């Protein structure tokens, strides 16, 4: 069960956004990621609980930020309920998308699991519902993912396979690179792995 800490920053001007303290593990249905967010000063800023099925589809998502809450799942595309900080108003949404995304590293792992690419795979288009900070406003976007390279690196705990993805935002053409190893993000725009207590889980 990997357990560790990511530091988060603005990918454009590198302003610190806080940290995400996480643990994740494969389970009977697929994979689960649980994390708590803190601000740069150390205050609680939110949480995420994401469970995927064995095909990488989100079977349960609960996301909290700035007292807003979103609960969602893959149902007729993806369906979610967003609740305001007072708890008085809840709005339901649905989109013909494959999964959710957001600022948590969990969403990069989830998208990679869903697409299940190999270096021989063509670039693959995916439609996602982004839950944007700070109020978890939903926005549908399209990305293209390509697995550029998959290399094994020697470590004290045995070989570590690192997958290098190129992710393209299809609305702007902006590209960035994501490095994953199993269920851990090693590097991505706005995300740095600061601490990891146990090795990543290798997906079959």
Residue, then its C-alpha position, 0 to 999 in steps of 0.5 A: x500500500x503506497x503511502x506518501x506526500x505530494x507537494x502541489x504548485x501552480x504549474x505556470x508560476x510555481x506558487x505553492x498550493x499545499x500538500x496532499x497526504x495519500x495512501x492507495x491500494x488495489x482492492x477487491x473491486x479495483x483500486x482506491x486512493x484516499x488523501x487529505x489536502x493541506x494549505x501551504x500553512x498546514x491547515x486542512x484544505x480538503x480530501x479525496x476518496x476515489x475508487x476504480x473498478x478493475x477496468x479503471x472506471x470511477x465507481x465512487x468519487x467523493x471530493x471536498x474542497x473549500x466546504x464544497x463537496x462532489x460525489x460522483x460515479x460512472x453512470x450513463x457517462x459520469x454523474x455527480x452531485x455537487x453540494x454548496x458549503x451551507x448544505x442547502x443546495x445540491x445540483x446534479x450533473x451528468x456528461x457523456x464522459x469517461x471519467x473525472x479529473x482535477x488537481x489531485x495526482x489520483x486523477x492522472x493514475x485513474x486516467x492511465x488505468x482507464x486507457x491501459x495504453x502500451x508504447x505501441x498504442x496510438x494516441x487515445x482521446x478521452x473525455x473527462x469532467x474536470x472538477x476545478x478548484x476552489x469550488x469544484x465547478x465541473x467542466x467537460x474537456x477532451x485530452x489525448x494521451x500517448x504512452x511515449x516510453x516504458x522503462x525499468x529502472x534498477x532500485x534497492x527494492x528491485x526494478x521500477x517501471x516508469x511510464x512516460x505519457x504525453x498529454x495534450x489538451x485538445x481545446x488549446x493544443x497545450x502538451x505536457x509530460x506525466x511520469x507514472x510508476x504503478x499507482x504513484x505519480x513521479x512527476x507532472x506539471x504542478x505535482x512533485x512526489x516529496x515522500x514515499x514510504x512504500x514502493x508503488x503497486x504494479x498493476x497487472 
